[in-house]
């Protein structure tokens, strides 16, 4: 049902219309808590990006704990790249997309979907899930975009990951540290994004805007 909803044109239009109406809507939540109700929200995100990015409108992806108890803290977060730790710089980061999202659980990817005893992972953090907080999660240390007259390449460096997947229009088009845009002209229309995966976590870059094989700036 969630996958169907995330691909429903009416659902997609509802959110696209909100983004078009309100410039203050900078992004959307792609992971909530331990990715229970949000397990198909990355599908929705890609569907929204397919609609918005051709017009140059970036929609950033956020991961949040939605914490209602202490045990429910530390499973999904955003790594903000800040010149200084302040409210104003945090706001700038949120507006300009200079952050990436991380989660310890991604149900569609099979990441931490069951407890050690075989039970299903609960919907939010509790005593039985605290062991997850000790596990390493993928992190991004650098992203280098190389642009020449002929081509664009994006190189991601990170730690604690096993695989980097590149996604355009909701499809995995490549794997590995470097993406050469020219190699995927038929698959990339308006954006590409990357996700770094391990058995114990996932990190999501923001979308890179691509227009005629050139990088589009936010």
C-alpha positions in Angstrom: 0.0 0.0 0.0 2.8 2.5 0.9 4.6 1.8 -2.4 1.4 2.3 -4.3 0.7 5.6 -2.5 4.2 6.9 -3.2 3.7 6.3 -6.9 0.2 7.7 -6.9 0.1 10.7 -9.3 -2.5 12.4 -6.9 -0.2 12.0 -4.0 2.8 13.3 -5.9 0.9 16.3 -7.2 -0.3 17.2 -3.7 3.3 17.6 -2.6 4.6 19.2 -5.8 1.8 21.8 -5.5 2.9 22.5 -1.9 6.5 23.0 -3.0 5.5 25.2 -5.8 3.2 27.3 -3.6 5.7 27.8 -0.7 9.3 28.7 -1.3 9.8 28.2 2.5 9.3 24.4 2.0 13.0 23.5 1.6 12.6 19.7 1.7 10.9 16.6 3.0 11.4 13.9 5.5 12.7 10.7 3.8 13.2 8.7 7.0 11.2 9.0 10.2 12.1 7.2 13.4 13.1 3.6 12.5 11.7 3.9 9.0 8.4 2.2 9.6 5.7 4.4 8.0 8.4 6.1 5.9 9.7 3.0 4.2 8.5 4.2 0.8 9.2 7.8 1.2 12.4 7.7 -0.8 10.2 6.5 -3.7 8.0 9.6 -3.1 11.1 11.8 -2.9 12.3 10.6 -6.2 8.9 11.1 -7.8 8.8 14.7 -6.5 12.3 15.3 -7.7 11.4 14.1 -11.1 8.7 16.8 -11.2 10.6 19.6 -9.5 14.2 19.4 -10.7 13.6 20.1 -14.4 12.5 23.6 -13.2 15.6 23.9 -11.1 13.7 23.4 -7.8 15.8 21.4 -5.3 13.9 19.4 -2.7 16.3 18.3 0.2 15.9 15.0 2.0 15.8 14.9 5.8 16.1 12.0 8.3 14.7 12.6 11.7 14.2 10.6 15.0 10.9 12.2 15.9 11.9 11.5 19.5 9.2 10.9 22.1 11.5 9.2 24.6 15.2 8.9 25.4 15.4 5.4 24.0 14.0 6.7 20.7 17.0 9.0 20.1 19.9 8.4 17.7 18.6 6.4 14.8 18.1 9.0 12.1 19.8 12.3 11.8 21.2 15.0 9.4 24.9 15.9 9.2 25.1 19.6 8.6 28.2 21.2 7.1 28.5 24.4 9.1 31.3 27.0 9.2 30.2 27.6 12.8 27.7 26.0 15.2 24.8 28.5 15.2 21.1 28.7 14.5 21.7 31.0 11.6 24.3 28.7 9.9 22.0 25.7 10.5 19.2 27.6 8.7 21.5 28.4 5.8 22.5 24.7 5.6 18.9 23.6 5.6 18.0 26.1 2.9 21.0 25.4 0.6 21.2 21.6 1.1 24.7 21.5 2.6 23.9 18.4 4.6 23.3 14.7 4.2 20.9 12.4 5.9 21.7 9.2 7.8 19.7 6.3 9.2 20.5 3.1 11.0 17.4 1.4 9.4 16.2 1.2 5.8 13.5 -1.4 5.5 13.4 -1.5 1.6 17.1 -2.1 1.6 17.0 -4.8 4.3 19.2 -2.8 6.6 18.5 -3.6 10.3 14.9 -4.9 9.7 15.0 -7.6 12.4 16.1 -7.7 16.0 18.8 -10.3 17.0 16.1 -12.6 18.2 14.5 -12.6 14.8 11.5 -10.4 15.7 10.6 -7.5 13.4 12.3 -4.2 14.1 9.9 -2.1 16.1 8.5 1.2 14.7 10.6 3.4 17.0 13.4 3.1 19.4 13.0 1.3 22.7 15.1 -0.7 25.1 15.4 -3.7 22.7 16.8 -1.4 19.9 19.6 0.4 21.9 22.2 -2.0 20.6 21.8 -0.2 17.2 23.3 2.9 18.7 26.7 1.1 19.0 26.8 0.2 15.3 28.9 2.2 12.8 27.0 4.1 10.1 28.2 5.3 6.7 29.6 8.8 6.6 30.6 11.1 3.8 34.0 12.9 4.2 34.2 14.6 0.8 32.3 15.2 -2.5 34.3 16.5 -5.5 32.5 17.6 -8.6 34.8 17.8 -11.6 33.3 19.7 -14.5 35.0 20.2 -17.9 33.6 21.4 -21.2 32.8 17.8 -22.1 31.7 16.0 -19.0 30.9 16.1 -15.3 32.2 13.5 -12.8 31.1 13.3 -9.1 33.5 11.6 -6.7 32.3 10.6 -3.2 34.7 9.7 -0.4 33.4 8.2 2.8 33.8 5.6 5.6 32.0 2.7 7.1 30.1 1.8 3.9 30.1 -1.3 1.6 28.4 0.2 -1.5 27.6 3.5 -3.1 24.6 3.5 -5.3 23.7 6.3 -7.7 20.0 7.0 -8.3 18.3 9.0 -11.1 14.5 9.1 -11.4 14.2 6.5 -8.7 16.4 3.9 -10.5 19.8 2.7 -9.5 21.9 3.6 -12.5 25.5 2.9 -11.3 27.6 1.9 -8.3 31.0 2.9 -7.0 32.7 6.0 -5.8 32.7 8.0 -9.0 29.9 8.7 -11.4 30.7 9.9 -14.9 27.6 11.8 -16.1 28.4 11.2 -19.8 28.2 7.4 -19.3 24.6 7.7 -18.3 23.1 10.3 -20.6 20.0 8.1 -21.3 19.3 7.5 -17.6 19.9 11.0 -16.1 17.2 13.6 -16.9 17.4 16.3 -14.3 19.2 15.0 -11.2 21.2 12.2 -9.6 21.7 11.4 -6.0 23.8 8.9 -4.1 23.4 6.6 -1.1 26.1 4.9 0.9 25.0 1.6 2.3 26.3 -0.9 4.8 24.6 -3.7 6.8 24.1 -1.3 9.7 23.2 2.0 8.1 22.6 4.2 5.1 23.6 7.8 4.2 21.8 9.9 1.5 23.3 12.7 -0.4 21.1 15.5 -1.6 20.2 15.6 -5.3 22.8 17.0 -7.8 21.0 18.9 -10.5 21.9 17.9 -14.0 21.0 19.9 -17.2 22.3 18.8 -20.6 25.2 16.9 -18.8 26.2 20.0 -16.9 25.8 20.6 -13.1 22.8 22.7 -12.1 23.5 24.9 -9.1 21.0 25.4 -6.3 
